[in-house]
Amino acid sequence: MRSAIARGHTVTLFNRGKTNPGLFPNVETILGDRQTQLDLLRGRDWDAVVDTWAPGPTLVRRAAELLRDHVGHYVFLSTISVYKLGKDPIDESSAVLSLPPGVTLADIKKIDETVYGPLKVLAEQAAETAMPGRTTSVRAGVIAGPDDPTDRFVYWPLRMARGGEMIAPGAPDDPTQFIDARDLGAWIVTAIEDHATGVFNAVGPDVPRFGAVLDACKAAVGADVRLTWIPDEWLDKNDAGGWGNFPLHVPAAADDSGFGRVSAARAIAHGLRFRSPADTAKDALAWWNAQSQERRAQKRPGIEPERETALLATWHKAHG
């Protein structure tokens, strides 16, 4: 949104007006629920539409069919969860998921990990079927930065701001990937301006190694923090592994370590650029510190301080 406005584009929002309704006061907003009020878009023409919400093909098909004679380009924000994530590197030609055997769209009452990726695949296909040759599916990974409701990335600059000795899981060369929401938004605008169609993976950063990301976070925060690298195997044996305790970290030996080896070469060739993880960390921390006490008190990913202290003591006792 901000990138489109900054580049001189005229933007129209279509949403229910329930989340941050005053965020863009000078932007035209059509208030409505896309599930029941899609007709509010009839009779209007736009150069492009960016669909950031639809979880499955039905809503995408309805929107694309209604708009196909009134927009030139349909951009659908998809996910790298469309892929079967193993240990192999992934690019846009890699196999994508399908619904579990015997499961149809009519059978799905709740979206969980077994159908989330397949539904996004079907949504991509629905857009392309309705507007062939005029669609772009953007397969993003973890989206980070200010306003991130998941708090997965902000754990790291927050933990470093607390200072002292902290656990760094795995090894510095372990893969990790995320993209700053502002970089993703800027590239979507670029794709529209350049009429880049097809499928693109949108993941970063420039140096997708966990150690480099933590070093960048440390530099951004400027706190007196000491990293102690502890192998994933040891953390697992002590019931301390996983994203719940250490978000964004993907063990190099994990069965889904391909999650950190997704190629964004095609999008990079079409103009995708990444800001430094240090900038993302600095801005995410500033955003977090500006939130209400109630928001900051909500449960978020990351190991509890007392648990981390106990683990460090056990580790040093065993290893000197």
Buried (B, 14 or more C-beta within 10 A) or exposed (E): BBBBBEEEBEBEBBBEBEEEEEEBEEEEBEEBEBEEEBEBBEEEEBEBBBBBEBBBBBBBBBBBBBBBEEBBBBBBBBBBBBBBBBEEEBBBEBEBBEBEEEEEEEEBEEEEEEBBBBBBBBBBBBBBBBBEEBBBBBBBBBBBBBEBEEBBBBBBBBBBBEEBEBBBBBBBEBBBBBBBBBBBBBBBBBBBBEEBBEBBBBBBBEBBBBBBBBBBBBBBBEBEBEBBBBBBEBBEEBEBBBBEBBBBBBBBEBEEBBBBBBBBEBBBEBBBEBBBBBBBBBBBBEBBEEEEEEEEEEEBBBBEEEBBBEBBEBBEEEEE
